[in-house]
Structure formats: C-alpha cells, structure tokens
Amino acid sequence: MTTQTVITIDHVRAVGLCVNGTRTWFVRHGLDFRTFLREGCDAGTLLATGDAMAQRVVSYAEAHARQQEQH
C-alpha cells in the first residue's frame, strides 16, 4: 500500500482477539494501549514487535483497506 495502515481496536476485534488480551499484549511490548484506543497505531509499529498476532491483525486491516478502495 502507498500509505501506512492505521490499526484500530475494531481490526483487533474483527480477527477475534479480545480487548483485555490486547491490553496485556500492549503492556508487554511497551506500547500505550490508551493511545491506541484513541488514535490507533500504525501497522509498522505492530509489525516491529515480530509477533504473529500483530501480523494477523495487520494483514486483516490491509486486506480490508484494499477491499474498501475497490468499492
């Protein structure tokens, strides 16, 4: 994609991950969960963790954005 994808809590929920688990994940990776809830987080930040769940959420969000561009 030409622009960086912003990941939101809606993307997290869409792939079946829970909010409480996501909060714990953010703390473990030194990321600010409250800011994420307010503003989202760029995909690159999540991917930099090297975590498979981050990859899953980013892949979904990017696919969803591509689908929206087609309509």
KAKA-V312158 format. One record per residue. N is the residue number from 1. RES is the residue in one small letter. PSI is psi in whole degrees, 0 to 359 (NA if undefined). Layout:
N,RES,PSI + N,RES,PSI
//
This chain:
1,m,154 + 2,t,336 + 3,t,155 + 4,q,132 + 5,t,132 + 6,v,123 + 7,i,135 + 8,t,171 + 9,i,332 + 10,d,323 + 11,h,318 + 12,v,313 + 13,r,323 + 14,a,332 + 15,v,7 + 16,g,16 + 17,l,147 + 18,c,154 + 19,v,316 + 20,n,319 + 21,g,324 + 22,t,320 + 23,r,313 + 24,t,318 + 25,w,315 + 26,f,315 + 27,v,314 + 28,r,327 + 29,h,8 + 30,g,30 + 31,l,150 + 32,d,107 + 33,f,321 + 34,r,319 + 35,t,319 + 36,f,315 + 37,l,321 + 38,r,316 + 39,e,348 + 40,g,186 + 41,c,139 + 42,d,148 + 43,a,322 + 44,g,323 + 45,t,316 + 46,l,317 + 47,l,329 + 48,a,343 + 49,t,339 + 50,g,12 + 51,d,137 + 52,a,324 + 53,m,324 + 54,a,317 + 55,q,319 + 56,r,314 + 57,v,316 + 58,v,317 + 59,s,316 + 60,y,311 + 61,a,318 + 62,e,319 + 63,a,319 + 64,h,318 + 65,a,318 + 66,r,318 + 67,q,319 + 68,q,324 + 69,e,331 + 70,q,344 + 71,h,NA
//
